[in-house]
């Protein structure tokens, strides 16, 4: 039975890995700035989709998935919050969405700094 506690990624050169790390960091920074200037939040999503192939097969692929999911779910809840804003619950939805986005950006940056993937592969323990 195969060990499912680690993920096999393609080995990439130091220069390509450094580029991919900087690209991933750039997207996190764009997302963070997007909390104040919305257009950079959209730009971050565009960069994710355009450059995703550059990180496929590496541990940074999980960061791109994390960033894309952050964008789409925050957009969904932002729209729901905007629609329900006038019945007061929307205010709480928008506030919670903002906190959630900050959490995701910070967690992603910390994992990136530590060289960790966002979705570690875990599976059932394998007994000898």
C-alpha angles and dihedrals in degrees: 000000000000123000107250097183095091135044124229112225130183113264111244131187121264092248094052092045091050090051091049092050092051090048091051091048090050091056092050090050091049089051091050093049087047089069086071103023108035098200092068089057089059091044089055091056091048091051089049093055097040095048100034092105089059091065101033113126093024131097087254089069087078090056091053090051089049092051094047092048090049090054098047097043092046090050091050094049091041090057091046089049092049092049093050096038093103093057089054097241089088090067090059092045091052092046093049091047091053092051091047092052091050089050092051094048093048094045091048093050092049092049091046091051090050093046093243128143118237097230108038113199110246128174142162116309114262114224119207 
